[in-house]
Amino acid sequence: MNLTQQIAKHFRDVYFGGNWTSVNFKDTLADVSWEEAITKFNSFNTIAALVFHTNYYVDVVLKVFNGEKLNASDKFSFDCPPIASREDWETLLNKAFNDAEQFSSAIEQLPEQKLGEAFEDEKYGNYYRNIHGIIEHCHYHLGQIVLIKKMLREEAG
């Protein structure tokens, strides 16, 4: 397995399982209802907002992998569309999981030398840094989702 395949696996594992933390988005979100997904706990973000937020950056970088210009702003990264039904929640999840699989495949297709190249602009660092930043970002917010889910369920009793 070459380096880009290993990095793709590392990313895929945080979404679909197989990482050494034994926690992933797919399993964690499998039993979250749309009502839970939009329930606010204290001042924390909702689960839906965190799913949208993590996917926002996956989607943006995936577009760059596909030849588009970098077009993103942190100020829009929590602009989760309204979730008012199971269908809305499933639409958000399906987009996140589909984008995650496409993102993994795009990483696998990268020539290894691309990892050291500037990502759009020198100020953003290289591809390696950005891909690993996405992976770290996903793990960070996945941990929040796990805790929020647990707290919501304990509160509901």
WORAUR-V115273 format. One record per pair of residues at least 6 apart in sequence whose ideal C-beta (glycine too) atoms are under 7 Angstrom apart, sorted by the first residue. I is the first residue (numbers start at 1). J is the second residue. If there is no record, write none. Layout:
BEGIN
I;J + I;J
END
This chain:
BEGIN
2;112 + 3;112 + 3;115 + 4;107 + 4;108 + 4;110 + 4;112 + 4;115 + 5;108 + 7;107 + 7;131 + 8;104 + 8;107 + 8;108 + 10;135 + 11;103 + 11;104 + 11;107 + 11;135 + 12;104 + 13;19 + 13;24 + 14;24 + 14;25 + 14;135 + 14;138 + 14;139 + 14;142 + 15;24 + 15;25 + 15;26 + 15;97 + 15;100 + 16;24 + 16;26 + 17;24 + 17;26 + 17;27 + 23;142 + 23;146 + 25;142 + 26;97 + 28;142 + 28;145 + 28;146 + 28;149 + 29;93 + 32;47 + 32;149 + 34;83 + 34;85 + 34;86 + 34;88 + 34;89 + 36;47 + 36;152 + 37;46 + 37;47 + 37;48 + 37;83 + 37;89 + 38;46 + 38;48 + 38;83 + 39;46 + 39;152 + 40;46 + 41;148 + 41;151 + 41;152 + 44;148 + 47;145 + 47;148 + 47;149 + 48;80 + 48;83 + 48;89 + 48;92 + 49;78 + 49;80 + 50;141 + 50;144 + 50;145 + 51;92 + 51;93 + 51;96 + 52;80 + 52;92 + 53;77 + 53;78 + 53;141 + 54;137 + 54;138 + 54;141 + 55;95 + 55;96 + 55;99 + 56;77 + 57;77 + 57;134 + 57;137 + 58;99 + 58;100 + 58;103 + 58;134 + 59;99 + 60;70 + 60;72 + 61;130 + 61;134 + 62;99 + 62;102 + 62;103 + 62;106 + 64;70 + 64;120 + 65;106 + 70;120 + 82;88 + 83;89 + 83;92 + 107;131 + 110;127 + 114;127 + 115;126 + 115;127 + 115;128 + 116;126 + 116;128 + 117;126 + 117;127 + 118;126 + 119;125 + 119;126 + 119;127 + 119;130 + 124;130
END
